[in-house]
Amino acid sequence: MAKTAVKAGVIGCGNISLTYIPNICQHYKNVEIVAVADLYRSAAEKAAEANNIPHVYEIDELLADPEIEIVINLTIPAAHYEINKKILEAGKHAYCEKPIATTLEDANELVELANKKGLYCVAAPDTILGAGIQTIRKLLDDGKIGRVTGFTANLWQHGSELWHPAPHFLYKKGAGPMLDMGPYYVQSLVSLLGPIDEISCYCTCPTPKRPIQGELFDVEVDTSYVCIVKFKNGITGTLTASYDIWYSTLPHFEFYGDDGVIIGPDPNMFRGPVYMYDGRGLEARVNGEEGFLNKVLAMHGPGKMDFLKEVELTHAVEMETPQGNMRGLGVSDLASAIIHGRKPRLSAELSRHVLEALLGAKISSDTDKPYKMTTTCERPSAVPAGLECWAID
C-alpha cells in the first residue's frame, strides 16, 4: 500500500504551536503528529491533550523515536540552530519556524550537515506557498505586467507590545523588525524574483527606551530599516521594516513592470487581495485623447483609477481560519516531497540565503557600504494553481 502520511513530532509547545499543531492535526492529512516535547512538560501535555496526540516525550526521547521522520522545531529563535542540528544528527528531517539559525556560520553548518546526511532542513515562513504570493507569482511568470523593472516592499507597525503577551524578546539582540518580520518579506521576494545580489541599508533606533507593560525597556536592536535590494537578475527596489510607525498607506508589495503594476497583500498571511494596474490601458486612453489638457486629465485625473482591478486568486481559499492562517502548509509540502520523492519547495539553501540577507542589512548599515551576498539558492517551484486550500502536491 502506498504511503499517504509522514509521522512527525513537535519540539516546542509555545504560542506559535497553538496555530501549527491544530492546523496540521485537523487539515493536513499527509502529516500525522504522533509526539510532542517541550522544556516545560506541562506545556507538551496540554498540547497533546488538546489535539489527541498519543505521546508526550522529553526532547531526546522524541528524537530517538524510529517512527518519526519529520521534527517540527517551534522553539525560540535562539534555540533553532541547536535543535535543528540535533534533529539532523538523529537522522530526521527538520522543519523550523523562522529563522533557520541566528548566524550565517550556523546556517552554513546546517546546510552542509543536511546535505551530507541526505536530509531536508527547511524553515518558515511558508506563507509564500499561500494564495496571495502564489497569485503574484503566476502573474509575474505569465508576463502580465511585462518585464519587471522594480519593486517596493514595506513592513510597518508600532511594535507588538500592544498585543503580544511577552514582547520583550522582540527588542533584544537577534530580533527586531528585520529578523522577526523581515523573513516574510524577503522570502517572498526571493520566491518571486530569485536570489539577491547585494543590499544597502541604513538602520536607526528612534526610541531606545520603549514602554512595555508599564515599564521602560532598554531596546538592544535597531527598530527601523531602510534598504535598497539588488537581485542577481538586475531588478532593484526598496525594502523598509519598522516598529516605529503607527499607520502608513505604503503597500506591503508593489511590483513595477513595462506594462503595469501588481499590488500584493501582507506576506505574513496566506491570502489577501491582489490588484493589477493596466498601464497599457491607460496609455491607450491617453493616446486616444486630443489636446494637451485632455491628455493631462486622462493621465492624472480620477479616471486613471479605472485601470486598477482586483485579481481573482489562483488558489482556493475557502478557509474559516482568520486571515487564512494556514501555518503548517510548509510541513505538508515537506511531507509531500518525502512521499513523492521530489524536492520540497522550501529548502535549506533558501532559508540560509534569506537569513544572510536579513543579517546583511544590519552589516551594511554598520559598515556604511553595500553588503555583497555570499550565498545563493534556487527559486522555489510554484504551487500548481487550483489546489484546494489545505492540499499541496
LUMKOL-268397 format. One record per residue: x, y, z of N, C-alpha, C in turn; residue in one letter. Coordinates in steps of 0.2 Angstrom, whole numbers, padded with zeros to 4 digits, always signed. Example, Ala and Ser with C-alpha at 12.3 -4.5 7.8 and 13.67 -1.06 7.14 Angstrom:
// residues 2
+0066-0028+0039+0062-0022+0039+0066-0016+0039a +0064-0011+0035+0068-0005+0036+0064+0000+0039s 
This chain:
// residues 393
+0004-0006+0000+0000+0000+0000+0004+0006+0000m +0003+0011-0004+0007+0017-0005+0006+0021+0001a +0012+0024+0003+0012+0029+0009+0008+0035+0008k +0004+0037+0013+0000+0043+0012+0001+0048+0017t +0005+0046+0022+0006+0051+0028+0013+0050+0031a +0016+0055+0033+0023+0055+0036+0022+0057+0044v +0024+0053+0048+0024+0054+0055+0029+0059+0057k +0026+0064+0062+0030+0070+0064+0030+0070+0071a +0035+0074+0074+0035+0076+0081+0036+0083+0081g +0034+0086+0087+0034+0094+0088+0039+0095+0094v +0044+0099+0093+0048+0101+0099+0046+0109+0100i +0043+0111+0106+0041+0117+0107+0034+0118+0107g +0031+0119+0112+0024+0120+0113+0021+0127+0115c +0025+0132+0113+0023+0139+0115+0018+0142+0111g +0018+0149+0110+0012+0152+0107+0011+0150+0100n +0016+0149+0096+0015+0148+0089+0013+0141+0088i +0014+0137+0092+0011+0130+0092+0004+0129+0092s +0001+0135+0095-0007+0135+0096-0010+0135+0089l -0006+0137+0084-0009+0138+0077-0006+0131+0073t +0000+0130+0073+0003+0125+0069+0000+0118+0071y +0000+0116+0077-0002+0109+0079-0010+0108+0077i -0014+0112+0079-0021+0111+0077-0022+0111+0069p -0019+0115+0066-0019+0116+0058-0017+0109+0056n -0011+0106+0058-0009+0100+0055-0013+0094+0057i -0015+0094+0063-0019+0088+0065-0026+0088+0062c -0029+0094+0061-0036+0094+0058-0036+0095+0050q -0031+0097+0047-0032+0099+0040-0026+0095+0035h -0020+0095+0038-0015+0092+0033-0015+0084+0034y -0018+0081+0029-0019+0074+0030-0013+0070+0029k -0008+0073+0025-0001+0069+0024+0004+0070+0030n +0002+0073+0035+0006+0073+0041+0002+0071+0047v +0005+0066+0051+0002+0064+0057+0007+0065+0063e +0005+0070+0067+0009+0072+0073+0008+0066+0078i +0013+0063+0080+0012+0057+0085+0016+0059+0092v +0019+0064+0092+0023+0066+0099+0024+0073+0099a +0024+0076+0105+0026+0082+0107+0031+0082+0112v +0035+0088+0113+0040+0089+0118+0041+0096+0119a +0043+0098+0125+0044+0105+0127+0048+0105+0134d +0052+0110+0135+0056+0110+0141+0052+0110+0147l +0046+0113+0146+0041+0113+0151+0036+0107+0149y +0036+0102+0153+0032+0096+0151+0025+0097+0151r +0023+0102+0156+0016+0103+0156+0013+0106+0150s +0017+0110+0146+0015+0113+0140+0014+0108+0135a +0019+0103+0135+0018+0097+0130+0012+0093+0132a +0011+0092+0138+0005+0088+0140-0002+0091+0138e -0002+0098+0139-0008+0102+0137-0009+0102+0129k -0004+0102+0125-0004+0102+0118-0007+0095+0116a -0004+0090+0119-0006+0083+0117-0013+0081+0119a -0015+0084+0124-0022+0083+0126-0027+0086+0122e -0025+0092+0120-0030+0097+0116-0030+0094+0109a -0025+0090+0106-0025+0088+0099-0025+0081+0099n -0026+0077+0104-0026+0070+0104-0020+0067+0101n -0014+0069+0103-0008+0067+0101-0006+0061+0106i -0004+0055+0104-0003+0050+0109+0003+0050+0113p +0009+0054+0111+0015+0053+0115+0017+0060+0118h +0019+0061+0124+0022+0066+0127+0029+0064+0129v +0034+0067+0126+0041+0065+0126+0046+0070+0129y +0051+0068+0132+0057+0073+0133+0060+0073+0126e +0064+0079+0125+0067+0080+0118+0071+0074+0115i +0075+0072+0119+0079+0066+0117+0075+0060+0115d +0070+0059+0119+0065+0053+0118+0062+0054+0111e +0060+0060+0110+0056+0061+0103+0061+0060+0097l +0067+0062+0098+0072+0062+0093+0074+0054+0092l +0073+0050+0097+0075+0043+0096+0069+0039+0094a +0063+0042+0093+0058+0038+0091+0059+0036+0083d +0059+0029+0082+0061+0027+0075+0055+0029+0070p +0049+0030+0072+0043+0031+0068+0043+0038+0065e +0046+0043+0069+0046+0050+0067+0051+0051+0062i +0048+0054+0056+0053+0056+0051+0054+0064+0050e +0049+0067+0052+0050+0075+0052+0049+0077+0059i +0053+0082+0061+0053+0085+0068+0052+0093+0066v +0046+0095+0069+0044+0102+0068+0047+0106+0074i +0052+0111+0073+0055+0114+0078+0052+0121+0079n +0048+0122+0084+0044+0128+0086+0047+0131+0092l +0053+0130+0094+0057+0133+0099+0058+0141+0098t +0061+0144+0103+0063+0151+0102+0068+0152+0097i +0069+0157+0093+0075+0158+0088+0081+0156+0091p +0083+0158+0097+0090+0157+0100+0091+0149+0100a +0086+0145+0100+0087+0138+0101+0087+0134+0094a +0085+0138+0089+0084+0135+0082+0090+0131+0080h +0096+0134+0080+0102+0130+0077+0103+0124+0081y +0103+0124+0088+0105+0119+0092+0100+0113+0091e +0093+0115+0091+0088+0109+0090+0088+0107+0083i +0089+0111+0078+0089+0109+0071+0095+0104+0070n +0101+0105+0073+0107+0101+0072+0105+0094+0076k +0102+0094+0081+0100+0088+0085+0096+0084+0080k +0091+0087+0077+0086+0084+0073+0090+0080+0067i +0094+0084+0064+0098+0081+0058+0103+0075+0061l +0106+0076+0066+0110+0071+0069+0106+0065+0071e +0100+0066+0072+0096+0060+0074+0093+0056+0068a +0095+0059+0062+0093+0056+0055+0086+0058+0053g +0083+0063+0055+0077+0066+0054+0077+0072+0050k +0071+0073+0046+0071+0079+0043+0068+0085+0048h +0071+0091+0047+0069+0097+0051+0065+0102+0047a +0059+0104+0051+0055+0109+0048+0055+0114+0054y +0058+0120+0053+0059+0125+0058+0055+0131+0057c +0052+0134+0063+0049+0141+0062+0055+0145+0061e +0054+0151+0058+0060+0155+0056+0063+0159+0062k +0069+0160+0061+0074+0158+0056+0077+0152+0057p +0081+0149+0052+0084+0143+0052+0089+0143+0057i +0093+0148+0058+0098+0149+0064+0098+0157+0065a +0103+0159+0069+0104+0166+0070+0110+0169+0068t +0115+0165+0065+0121+0167+0062+0122+0163+0055t +0125+0167+0051+0126+0163+0044+0131+0157+0045l +0136+0158+0050+0140+0152+0051+0136+0146+0053e +0131+0147+0058+0127+0141+0060+0123+0138+0054d +0120+0143+0050+0116+0141+0044+0120+0137+0039a +0126+0139+0038+0131+0135+0034+0132+0128+0036n +0133+0128+0043+0134+0121+0046+0128+0117+0045e +0122+0119+0046+0116+0115+0045+0115+0113+0038l +0116+0118+0033+0115+0116+0026+0120+0110+0024v +0126+0111+0026+0131+0106+0025+0129+0099+0028e +0127+0099+0034+0125+0093+0038+0119+0090+0035l +0114+0094+0033+0108+0091+0030+0110+0088+0023a +0114+0091+0019+0116+0088+0013+0120+0082+0014n +0125+0082+0018+0129+0076+0020+0125+0070+0022k +0120+0071+0026+0115+0065+0028+0110+0064+0023k +0109+0068+0018+0103+0067+0013+0096+0068+0016g +0096+0074+0021+0090+0076+0024+0088+0083+0022l +0082+0084+0024+0080+0091+0022+0080+0095+0029y +0082+0101+0029+0081+0106+0034+0079+0112+0032c +0072+0114+0033+0069+0120+0030+0066+0124+0035v +0065+0130+0033+0062+0135+0038+0056+0139+0036a +0052+0141+0040+0047+0145+0038+0050+0152+0036a +0046+0157+0033+0039+0156+0033+0037+0152+0027p +0031+0149+0028+0028+0145+0022+0022+0149+0019d +0021+0155+0021+0016+0159+0018+0017+0160+0011t +0024+0159+0008+0025+0160+0001+0021+0155-0003i +0019+0150+0000+0015+0144-0003+0008+0146-0003l +0005+0151+0000-0002+0153+0000-0004+0157-0006g -0011+0158-0006-0014+0160-0012-0012+0167-0014a -0010+0172-0009-0008+0178-0010-0001+0179-0014g +0004+0176-0012+0010+0176-0015+0010+0172-0021i +0007+0166-0021+0007+0162-0027+0003+0165-0033q -0002+0169-0031-0006+0173-0037-0001+0178-0040t +0003+0182-0036+0008+0186-0039+0013+0183-0043i +0015+0177-0040+0020+0173-0044+0017+0171-0051r +0011+0169-0052+0008+0167-0058+0008+0173-0063k +0006+0179-0060+0005+0185-0064+0012+0187-0067l +0017+0187-0063+0024+0188-0065+0026+0184-0070l +0025+0177-0069+0028+0172-0073+0024+0172-0080d +0018+0174-0080+0014+0174-0086+0015+0181-0090d +0019+0185-0087+0021+0192-0090+0015+0197-0090g +0011+0196-0085+0005+0201-0085+0007+0208-0085k +0013+0210-0082+0015+0217-0082+0021+0218-0086i +0023+0213-0090+0029+0213-0094+0035+0212-0090g +0040+0215-0093+0047+0215-0089+0047+0218-0083r +0049+0215-0077+0049+0218-0071+0054+0223-0070v +0053+0229-0068+0058+0235-0068+0060+0237-0061t +0056+0235-0056+0057+0237-0049+0052+0235-0045g +0052+0236-0038+0048+0234-0033+0049+0239-0027f +0044+0238-0023+0044+0241-0016+0041+0236-0011t +0044+0235-0005+0041+0230+0000+0041+0234+0007a +0036+0234+0010+0036+0238+0016+0032+0235+0022n +0036+0234+0028+0033+0232+0034+0033+0238+0039l +0027+0239+0041+0026+0245+0045+0021+0243+0051w +0023+0244+0057+0019+0243+0063+0022+0247+0069q +0018+0247+0074+0021+0250+0080+0023+0245+0085h +0027+0240+0083+0029+0235+0088+0023+0230+0089g +0025+0226+0094+0020+0220+0096+0018+0221+0103s +0020+0226+0106+0019+0226+0114+0012+0227+0115e +0008+0230+0111+0001+0231+0112-0003+0225+0112l -0001+0219+0109-0005+0213+0109-0001+0207+0111w +0006+0207+0111+0010+0201+0112+0010+0200+0120h +0009+0194+0122+0009+0193+0129+0016+0193+0132p +0021+0192+0128+0028+0193+0131+0033+0196+0125a +0032+0202+0124+0036+0205+0118+0043+0207+0119p +0046+0206+0125+0052+0209+0127+0058+0206+0122h +0057+0200+0120+0062+0197+0116+0063+0200+0109f +0057+0203+0107+0057+0206+0100+0062+0212+0100l +0064+0215+0106+0068+0221+0106+0075+0219+0109y +0077+0212+0109+0083+0210+0111+0087+0208+0105k +0094+0207+0106+0098+0205+0101+0096+0199+0098k +0096+0199+0091+0094+0193+0087+0086+0194+0085g +0083+0199+0087+0076+0200+0085+0076+0207+0081a +0071+0211+0083+0070+0217+0079+0065+0216+0073g +0063+0221+0070+0058+0220+0064+0061+0216+0058p +0068+0217+0057+0070+0213+0051+0071+0206+0052m +0073+0204+0058+0074+0197+0059+0068+0194+0061l +0063+0197+0065+0057+0195+0067+0052+0194+0061d +0050+0200+0058+0045+0200+0052+0048+0200+0045m +0055+0202+0045+0058+0203+0038+0058+0196+0034g +0058+0190+0038+0058+0184+0034+0052+0183+0029p +0046+0186+0031+0040+0185+0027+0041+0189+0021y +0044+0195+0021+0045+0199+0015+0051+0197+0011y +0057+0195+0014+0062+0193+0010+0061+0187+0007v +0058+0182+0010+0057+0175+0007+0052+0176+0002q +0047+0180+0002+0043+0181-0003+0046+0184-0009s +0050+0189-0008+0054+0192-0014+0058+0187-0017l +0062+0183-0013+0066+0178-0017+0062+0173-0020v +0057+0171-0018+0052+0166-0021+0050+0169-0028s +0049+0176-0028+0046+0179-0034+0051+0181-0039l +0057+0184-0036+0062+0187-0041+0068+0183-0041l +0069+0178-0037+0076+0174-0037+0081+0177-0032g +0087+0174-0032+0092+0176-0027+0094+0183-0027p +0096+0186-0021+0098+0193-0020+0106+0193-0022i +0108+0199-0024+0115+0200-0026+0118+0205-0020d +0115+0210-0019+0118+0214-0013+0112+0219-0010e +0114+0221-0004+0109+0225+0000+0113+0231+0002i +0110+0237+0002+0112+0243+0005+0107+0245+0010s +0109+0247+0016+0104+0248+0021+0106+0254+0026c +0101+0257+0029+0103+0262+0035+0097+0260+0040y +0100+0259+0047+0096+0257+0052+0096+0262+0058c +0090+0263+0061+0090+0268+0067+0086+0265+0072t +0087+0268+0078+0083+0266+0084+0080+0272+0087c +0074+0275+0084+0072+0281+0087+0070+0282+0094p +0068+0276+0097+0066+0275+0104+0070+0270+0108t +0076+0272+0110+0080+0267+0114+0077+0264+0120p +0072+0268+0123+0069+0265+0129+0062+0265+0127k +0059+0259+0127+0052+0258+0125+0048+0256+0131r +0042+0259+0131+0037+0257+0136+0034+0251+0135p +0035+0246+0139+0032+0239+0138+0029+0237+0145i +0023+0235+0145+0019+0233+0151+0021+0237+0157q +0020+0244+0156+0021+0248+0161+0028+0250+0164g +0033+0248+0160+0040+0249+0162+0044+0251+0156e +0049+0255+0157+0053+0257+0151+0058+0251+0150l +0059+0249+0144+0063+0243+0142+0069+0246+0138f +0075+0244+0139+0081+0246+0135+0081+0242+0129d +0080+0245+0123+0080+0242+0117+0087+0240+0114v +0088+0234+0112+0095+0232+0111+0096+0232+0103e +0091+0233+0099+0092+0232+0092+0089+0238+0088v +0091+0239+0082+0088+0244+0078+0080+0242+0077d +0076+0247+0076+0069+0246+0075+0066+0249+0069t +0071+0252+0065+0069+0255+0058+0074+0253+0053s +0073+0250+0048+0077+0249+0042+0075+0251+0036y +0079+0255+0032+0078+0257+0025+0083+0254+0021v +0081+0250+0016+0086+0246+0012+0084+0247+0004c +0090+0246+0000+0089+0245-0007+0092+0238-0008i +0088+0234-0012+0090+0227-0013+0090+0226-0020v +0096+0224-0022+0098+0222-0029+0098+0214-0030k +0094+0212-0035+0093+0205-0036+0098+0203-0042f +0100+0197-0042+0105+0194-0047+0103+0195-0054k +0096+0196-0055+0094+0197-0062+0094+0204-0063n +0096+0209-0059+0097+0216-0060+0091+0220-0057g +0085+0217-0056+0079+0220-0053+0081+0223-0046i +0080+0230-0045+0082+0233-0039+0076+0237-0037t +0075+0237-0030+0069+0240-0027+0071+0242-0019g +0066+0244-0016+0066+0246-0009+0063+0241-0004t +0066+0241+0002+0063+0237+0007+0064+0241+0014l +0058+0242+0017+0058+0245+0023+0055+0241+0028t +0057+0241+0035+0055+0237+0040+0055+0241+0046a +0049+0243+0049+0049+0247+0055+0044+0245+0060s +0047+0246+0067+0042+0245+0073+0041+0252+0075y +0041+0257+0071+0041+0264+0074+0035+0268+0070d +0031+0265+0067+0026+0268+0063+0019+0266+0065i +0015+0271+0067+0008+0269+0069+0003+0267+0063w +0004+0271+0058+0000+0270+0052+0004+0272+0046y +0002+0269+0040+0005+0271+0034+0001+0268+0028s +0001+0272+0022-0003+0270+0016+0002+0266+0012t +0009+0265+0014+0013+0261+0010+0011+0254+0008l +0011+0252+0002+0009+0245+0001+0014+0240+0004p +0011+0234+0006+0015+0228+0008+0020+0227+0002h +0017+0226-0004+0021+0225-0010+0019+0228-0016f +0023+0231-0020+0021+0233-0027+0027+0231-0032e +0025+0228-0037+0030+0226-0042+0028+0230-0049f +0033+0233-0051+0033+0238-0057+0035+0235-0063y +0031+0235-0069+0033+0232-0075+0032+0237-0081g +0035+0235-0087+0034+0239-0093+0027+0240-0094d +0022+0235-0092+0015+0236-0094+0010+0237-0089d +0013+0238-0083+0008+0239-0077+0011+0238-0070g +0007+0237-0065+0009+0236-0058+0005+0231-0055v +0008+0227-0051+0005+0222-0047+0006+0224-0039i +0000+0224-0036+0000+0226-0029-0002+0220-0024i +0002+0218-0020+0001+0212-0016-0001+0213-0009g -0003+0208-0005-0005+0208+0001+0000+0207+0007p -0002+0207+0013+0003+0206+0019+0006+0199+0018d +0013+0198+0017+0016+0191+0017+0016+0187+0023p +0014+0190+0029+0013+0187+0035+0007+0182+0035n +0002+0183+0030-0004+0180+0029-0004+0175+0023m -0008+0170+0022-0008+0166+0017-0012+0168+0011f -0016+0173+0012-0020+0176+0007-0021+0183+0008r -0025+0187+0004-0026+0194+0004-0027+0196-0003g -0030+0202-0004-0032+0204-0011-0026+0206-0015p -0026+0204-0021-0020+0206-0026-0023+0210-0031v -0020+0216-0033-0023+0220-0038-0018+0221-0044y -0020+0223-0049-0016+0224-0055-0018+0230-0059m -0013+0235-0060-0014+0241-0064-0012+0240-0071y -0017+0241-0076-0016+0240-0083-0013+0247-0086d -0006+0247-0086-0003+0253-0088-0004+0254-0096g -0005+0249-0099-0006+0249-0107-0013+0252-0108r -0018+0250-0104-0024+0253-0105-0025+0260-0104g -0021+0262-0099-0021+0270-0098-0017+0273-0103l -0012+0270-0106-0008+0273-0112-0013+0274-0118e -0017+0268-0119-0022+0269-0125-0027+0274-0124a -0029+0275-0118-0034+0281-0116-0031+0287-0118r -0025+0288-0115-0022+0295-0116-0020+0296-0123v -0018+0291-0127-0016+0292-0134-0023+0293-0138n -0029+0291-0135-0035+0292-0139-0038+0299-0138g -0035+0303-0133-0037+0310-0132-0034+0315-0136e -0037+0320-0138-0034+0326-0142-0033+0332-0137e -0028+0335-0138-0026+0341-0135-0023+0340-0128g -0018+0345-0126-0014+0344-0120-0018+0343-0114f -0023+0347-0113-0027+0347-0107-0031+0340-0106l -0034+0338-0111-0037+0332-0111-0033+0326-0109n -0027+0326-0112-0022+0321-0111-0019+0321-0104k -0018+0327-0101-0016+0328-0094-0022+0325-0089v -0028+0327-0091-0034+0324-0087-0034+0317-0087l -0033+0314-0093-0034+0307-0094-0028+0303-0090a -0022+0306-0090-0016+0303-0087-0017+0304-0079m -0019+0310-0076-0018+0311-0069-0025+0312-0066h -0031+0312-0069-0037+0313-0066-0040+0307-0063g -0046+0307-0060-0049+0302-0057-0050+0296-0061p -0051+0297-0068-0052+0291-0072-0046+0286-0073g -0040+0288-0071-0035+0284-0071-0036+0278-0067k -0040+0278-0062-0041+0273-0057-0046+0267-0060m -0048+0269-0066-0052+0264-0070-0048+0257-0072d -0041+0258-0071-0037+0253-0074-0034+0249-0068f -0036+0250-0062-0034+0246-0056-0040+0241-0054l -0038+0235-0055-0043+0230-0054-0041+0224-0049k -0045+0222-0045-0043+0216-0041-0043+0210-0045e -0038+0206-0044-0037+0200-0047-0039+0194-0044v -0043+0189-0047-0045+0183-0044-0039+0179-0042e -0039+0176-0036-0034+0172-0033-0033+0166-0037l -0027+0163-0038-0026+0157-0042-0027+0151-0038t -0027+0151-0031-0028+0145-0027-0034+0146-0023h -0037+0141-0021-0043+0141-0017-0042+0143-0010a -0046+0147-0007-0045+0150-0001-0051+0149+0004v -0055+0144+0003-0061+0143+0007-0060+0141+0014e -0057+0145+0018-0055+0144+0025-0059+0147+0030m -0060+0144+0035-0063+0148+0041-0058+0151+0046e -0051+0150+0045-0046+0152+0049-0046+0160+0048t -0045+0164+0053-0044+0171+0052-0038+0173+0047p -0039+0177+0043-0034+0179+0038-0031+0173+0034q -0034+0168+0034-0031+0162+0030-0025+0159+0033g -0025+0159+0040-0019+0157+0043-0018+0149+0043n -0014+0147+0038-0013+0140+0036-0007+0138+0038m -0004+0140+0043+0003+0138+0046+0003+0131+0046r +0009+0128+0044+0009+0121+0043+0009+0119+0036g +0007+0123+0031+0007+0121+0024+0014+0119+0022l +0020+0122+0025+0026+0120+0023+0028+0113+0025g +0025+0111+0031+0026+0105+0034+0023+0100+0029v +0017+0101+0027+0013+0097+0022+0017+0096+0015s +0020+0102+0013+0024+0102+0007+0030+0097+0008d +0033+0098+0014+0039+0093+0015+0037+0086+0015l +0031+0085+0018+0029+0078+0019+0027+0075+0011a +0024+0079+0007+0023+0078+0001+0029+0076-0003s +0035+0080-0002+0041+0079-0005+0044+0072-0003a +0043+0070+0003+0046+0064+0005+0042+0058+0002i +0035+0059+0002+0031+0054-0001+0032+0053-0008i +0033+0058-0012+0033+0058-0019+0040+0058-0022h +0045+0059-0018+0052+0059-0020+0054+0065-0024g +0051+0070-0022+0053+0077-0025+0057+0081-0020r +0059+0087-0022+0062+0092-0018+0056+0096-0015k +0057+0098-0008+0052+0102-0005+0053+0109-0008p +0047+0113-0008+0048+0120-0011+0052+0124-0007r +0052+0123+0000+0056+0127+0004+0063+0123+0005l +0068+0126+0005+0075+0122+0006+0079+0125+0011s +0084+0121+0013+0089+0124+0017+0093+0130+0014a +0095+0129+0008+0098+0135+0004+0094+0141+0004e +0087+0140+0003+0083+0146+0003+0083+0149+0010l +0082+0145+0015+0082+0148+0022+0088+0151+0024s +0094+0149+0022+0101+0152+0023+0101+0158+0019r +0099+0158+0013+0100+0164+0009+0096+0170+0012h +0090+0169+0014+0085+0174+0017+0089+0176+0023v +0091+0172+0028+0094+0174+0034+0100+0178+0032l +0105+0177+0027+0110+0181+0026+0108+0188+0024e +0103+0188+0020+0100+0195+0018+0098+0199+0024a +0094+0196+0029+0092+0199+0035+0098+0202+0039l +0103+0198+0039+0109+0200+0043+0113+0205+0039l +0113+0204+0033+0117+0208+0029+0115+0216+0029g +0108+0216+0030+0106+0223+0030+0109+0227+0036a +0109+0224+0042+0112+0227+0048+0120+0228+0046k +0123+0223+0043+0130+0224+0042+0132+0230+0037i +0127+0231+0032+0128+0236+0028+0127+0243+0031s +0122+0243+0036+0122+0250+0040+0128+0251+0044s +0130+0246+0047+0136+0247+0052+0142+0249+0048d +0143+0246+0042+0149+0247+0038+0149+0253+0033t +0143+0255+0033+0141+0261+0028+0143+0259+0021d +0142+0253+0019+0143+0251+0012+0139+0245+0010k +0138+0244+0004+0133+0238+0002+0136+0232+0004p +0131+0227+0006+0133+0221+0008+0132+0216+0002y +0138+0213+0000+0138+0208-0005+0136+0201-0003k +0131+0198-0006+0129+0191-0003+0134+0186-0005m +0135+0181-0001+0140+0176-0002+0136+0169-0003t +0130+0169-0002+0126+0163-0004+0121+0164-0009t +0118+0159-0012+0113+0159-0017+0108+0153-0016t +0103+0153-0020+0098+0147-0019+0094+0147-0026c +0090+0141-0026+0086+0141-0032+0079+0144-0030e +0076+0147-0035+0069+0150-0034+0065+0144-0033r +0060+0144-0028+0056+0138-0026+0051+0137-0032p +0049+0131-0033+0045+0130-0039+0038+0132-0036s +0034+0134-0041+0027+0136-0040+0022+0131-0037a +0017+0133-0034+0012+0128-0032+0007+0128-0037v +0005+0122-0040+0000+0122-0045-0006+0126-0044p -0008+0130-0048-0015+0134-0047-0020+0129-0047a -0025+0131-0043-0032+0127-0042-0032+0122-0037g -0026+0121-0033-0027+0117-0027-0032+0119-0022l -0035+0114-0019-0039+0116-0013-0035+0119-0007e -0038+0123-0003-0034+0127+0002-0030+0123+0006c -0032+0117+0008-0027+0113+0013-0024+0107+0009w -0023+0108+0003-0020+0102-0001-0013+0105-0004a -0008+0101-0005-0002+0103-0009+0001+0097-0012i +0004+0097-0017+0007+0092-0020+0013+0094-0024d 
